[in-house]
Amino acid sequence: MKLFACAVIVVSGWLLGGLTAENKKESFVQARGILRLLETLRAEIDYARADLFSVFARFSDKYLEECGFMGALNSGAVSAEKAWNAACDTLSPAVPMLAEIRSLGGTLGMSDAQTQTELISKLALSLGPRVEESGRELRAKASNYRVLGALMGCMAAIVIY
């Protein structure tokens, strides 16, 4: 019976490690999608003087659609700020620079095109290296999370029994 309980603890640790790796991957792909959206917004506002909601409607990202971000942006909110804040609520809390991404909503559609593109560019420039860093970290450590979880499960089984 003890052997079965130890096996359950080890498998639980392995699954928990896998869940951690999946959460990190989710936050990385969402951050990468946000970065692509920021680059698209900047280009569309700067070169085509496009309307924000038309840019939101044309932009597509698989992972942002899965989490509900794009649906919230295109929900028909009255202002870009409300739509952006509602969309940010759907993102994973582990997305890098989430507070800065959320704060962009207050300036979207509230100033001239040059000011908006400057703010979007500034955010994209600071977010880019963070996204690259989290991608490198994910590639380097993702396979280790399951092993670490199993080892923690082994350690817990040893301590308990």
The 8 nearest C-alpha neighbors of each residue, nearest first, counted from 0:
[[1, 3, 2, 4, 5, 6, 7, 160],
 [2, 0, 4, 3, 5, 160, 6, 156],
 [1, 3, 5, 0, 4, 6, 7, 156],
 [2, 4, 6, 0, 1, 5, 7, 8],
 [5, 3, 1, 7, 6, 2, 8, 0],
 [4, 6, 2, 8, 156, 3, 7, 1],
 [7, 5, 3, 9, 4, 8, 10, 2],
 [6, 8, 4, 10, 5, 9, 11, 3],
 [9, 7, 11, 5, 152, 6, 10, 12],
 [8, 10, 152, 149, 12, 6, 11, 153],
 [11, 9, 13, 7, 12, 8, 6, 14],
 [12, 10, 8, 14, 13, 9, 7, 15],
 [11, 13, 148, 149, 152, 15, 9, 10],
 [12, 14, 149, 148, 145, 10, 16, 11],
 [15, 13, 17, 11, 16, 12, 10, 18],
 [14, 16, 12, 18, 17, 13, 11, 148],
 [17, 15, 145, 148, 144, 19, 13, 14],
 [18, 16, 145, 14, 20, 15, 19, 21],
 [17, 19, 15, 21, 16, 20, 22, 14],
 [18, 20, 16, 22, 17, 21, 15, 23],
 [19, 21, 17, 23, 141, 18, 22, 144],
 [20, 22, 18, 24, 19, 23, 25, 17],
 [23, 21, 25, 19, 24, 20, 18, 26],
 [24, 22, 20, 26, 25, 21, 27, 19],
 [23, 25, 21, 27, 22, 26, 28, 20],
 [26, 24, 22, 28, 23, 27, 21, 29],
 [25, 27, 94, 29, 23, 24, 93, 28],
 [28, 26, 24, 30, 25, 29, 31, 23],
 [29, 27, 31, 25, 30, 26, 32, 24],
 [28, 30, 32, 26, 31, 27, 63, 62],
 [31, 29, 33, 27, 32, 28, 94, 26],
 [30, 32, 28, 34, 29, 33, 27, 130],
 [33, 31, 29, 35, 34, 30, 28, 36],
 [34, 32, 36, 30, 35, 31, 37, 29],
 [33, 35, 31, 37, 32, 36, 123, 30],
 [36, 34, 32, 38, 33, 37, 39, 31],
 [35, 37, 33, 39, 34, 38, 40, 32],
 [38, 36, 40, 34, 39, 35, 41, 33],
 [39, 37, 35, 41, 36, 40, 42, 34],
 [38, 40, 36, 42, 37, 41, 43, 35],
 [41, 39, 37, 43, 38, 42, 44, 36],
 [40, 42, 116, 38, 44, 39, 43, 45],
 [41, 43, 45, 39, 40, 44, 46, 38],
 [44, 42, 47, 40, 49, 46, 45, 41],
 [45, 43, 48, 49, 41, 42, 47, 46],
 [44, 46, 42, 43, 41, 48, 47, 116],
 [47, 45, 43, 42, 44, 48, 49, 41],
 [46, 48, 43, 49, 44, 45, 42, 50],
 [49, 47, 44, 45, 46, 43, 50, 112],
 [50, 48, 47, 44, 43, 51, 54, 53],
 [49, 51, 53, 52, 54, 48, 44, 43],
 [52, 50, 54, 53, 55, 49, 108, 79],
 [51, 53, 55, 54, 50, 56, 73, 79],
 [52, 54, 56, 50, 55, 51, 57, 49],
 [55, 53, 51, 57, 52, 56, 58, 50],
 [56, 54, 52, 58, 53, 57, 51, 73],
 [55, 57, 53, 54, 58, 52, 73, 59],
 [58, 56, 54, 55, 53, 59, 52, 39],
 [59, 57, 55, 56, 54, 60, 36, 39],
 [58, 60, 57, 61, 64, 69, 63, 56],
 [61, 59, 63, 62, 64, 32, 58, 69],
 [60, 62, 64, 63, 65, 59, 32, 66],
 [61, 63, 65, 64, 60, 29, 66, 28],
 [64, 62, 68, 66, 60, 65, 61, 69],
 [63, 65, 69, 67, 61, 62, 66, 68],
 [66, 64, 62, 63, 67, 61, 68, 69],
 [65, 67, 63, 64, 68, 89, 62, 90],
 [68, 66, 70, 64, 65, 69, 89, 71],
 [69, 67, 86, 63, 71, 70, 89, 66],
 [70, 68, 72, 64, 71, 67, 63, 73],
 [69, 71, 67, 73, 68, 72, 74, 64],
 [70, 72, 86, 74, 68, 69, 73, 85],
 [73, 71, 82, 69, 70, 74, 86, 83],
 [72, 74, 70, 71, 75, 69, 56, 55],
 [75, 73, 71, 72, 76, 70, 82, 69],
 [74, 76, 73, 77, 72, 82, 71, 78],
 [77, 75, 82, 78, 74, 81, 79, 73],
 [76, 78, 75, 79, 81, 82, 80, 74],
 [79, 77, 80, 81, 76, 82, 108, 75],
 [78, 80, 82, 81, 83, 107, 108, 104],
 [79, 81, 104, 83, 105, 78, 82, 84],
 [82, 80, 84, 78, 83, 79, 85, 76],
 [81, 83, 72, 79, 85, 76, 80, 84],
 [84, 82, 86, 80, 104, 85, 81, 79],
 [85, 83, 87, 81, 86, 82, 80, 101],
 [84, 86, 82, 88, 83, 87, 71, 81],
 [85, 87, 68, 71, 83, 84, 88, 89],
 [88, 86, 84, 89, 90, 85, 101, 83],
 [87, 89, 85, 86, 90, 84, 68, 91],
 [90, 88, 87, 86, 68, 67, 66, 91],
 [91, 89, 87, 88, 92, 66, 68, 29],
 [90, 92, 93, 26, 94, 89, 25, 29],
 [93, 91, 94, 90, 97, 26, 95, 88],
 [92, 94, 91, 26, 95, 23, 97, 22],
 [93, 95, 26, 92, 97, 91, 30, 96],
 [96, 94, 97, 93, 129, 30, 130, 126],
 [95, 97, 99, 98, 100, 94, 126, 129],
 [96, 98, 100, 99, 95, 94, 101, 92],
 [99, 97, 101, 100, 96, 102, 95, 103],
 [100, 98, 102, 96, 101, 97, 103, 122],
 [101, 99, 97, 98, 103, 102, 96, 122],
 [100, 102, 98, 99, 103, 104, 97, 87],
 [103, 101, 99, 104, 100, 105, 98, 106],
 [104, 102, 101, 105, 100, 106, 107, 99],
 [105, 103, 80, 107, 83, 102, 106, 101],
 [104, 106, 80, 103, 107, 102, 109, 101],
 [105, 107, 109, 104, 103, 108, 110, 115],
 [108, 106, 104, 109, 105, 79, 80, 103],
 [107, 109, 110, 106, 79, 51, 80, 115],
 [110, 108, 106, 107, 111, 105, 115, 80],
 [111, 109, 108, 114, 115, 106, 112, 107],
 [110, 112, 114, 113, 115, 109, 108, 116],
 [113, 111, 115, 114, 116, 44, 110, 45],
 [112, 114, 116, 115, 111, 117, 45, 110],
 [115, 113, 117, 116, 112, 111, 118, 110],
 [114, 116, 112, 118, 117, 113, 119, 111],
 [115, 117, 119, 41, 113, 118, 114, 120],
 [116, 118, 120, 114, 115, 119, 121, 113],
 [119, 117, 121, 115, 120, 116, 114, 122],
 [118, 120, 116, 122, 121, 117, 123, 115],
 [121, 119, 123, 117, 122, 118, 116, 124],
 [120, 122, 118, 124, 119, 123, 117, 125],
 [121, 123, 119, 125, 120, 124, 126, 118],
 [124, 122, 126, 120, 125, 121, 127, 119],
 [125, 123, 121, 127, 122, 126, 120, 128],
 [124, 126, 122, 123, 127, 128, 121, 129],
 [127, 125, 123, 129, 124, 128, 122, 130],
 [126, 128, 130, 129, 124, 125, 123, 131],
 [129, 127, 131, 130, 126, 132, 125, 124],
 [130, 128, 132, 126, 127, 131, 133, 95],
 [129, 131, 133, 127, 132, 128, 134, 126],
 [132, 130, 134, 128, 129, 133, 135, 127],
 [133, 131, 129, 135, 134, 130, 128, 136],
 [132, 134, 136, 130, 135, 131, 137, 129],
 [135, 133, 131, 137, 132, 136, 130, 138],
 [136, 134, 132, 138, 137, 133, 139, 131],
 [135, 137, 133, 139, 134, 138, 140, 132],
 [136, 138, 134, 141, 140, 135, 139, 133],
 [139, 137, 135, 136, 140, 141, 134, 142],
 [138, 140, 136, 137, 135, 141, 142, 143],
 [139, 141, 143, 137, 142, 138, 136, 144],
 [142, 140, 137, 20, 143, 144, 138, 139],
 [143, 141, 144, 140, 145, 146, 139, 20],
 [142, 144, 146, 140, 141, 145, 147, 139],
 [143, 145, 16, 147, 146, 141, 142, 20],
 [146, 144, 16, 13, 17, 148, 147, 143],
 [147, 145, 149, 143, 148, 144, 150, 13],
 [148, 146, 150, 144, 145, 149, 143, 151],
 [147, 149, 12, 16, 13, 145, 151, 146],
 [150, 148, 13, 12, 152, 9, 146, 151],
 [151, 149, 153, 147, 152, 148, 146, 154],
 [150, 152, 154, 148, 153, 149, 147, 155],
 [151, 153, 9, 12, 149, 155, 8, 150],
 [154, 152, 150, 156, 151, 9, 155, 157],
 [153, 155, 151, 157, 152, 156, 150, 158],
 [154, 156, 152, 158, 153, 157, 159, 151],
 [157, 155, 153, 159, 5, 154, 158, 160],
 [156, 158, 154, 160, 155, 159, 153, 5],
 [157, 159, 155, 156, 160, 154, 153, 152],
 [160, 158, 156, 157, 155, 154, 5, 153],
 [159, 157, 158, 156, 1, 5, 155, 4]]
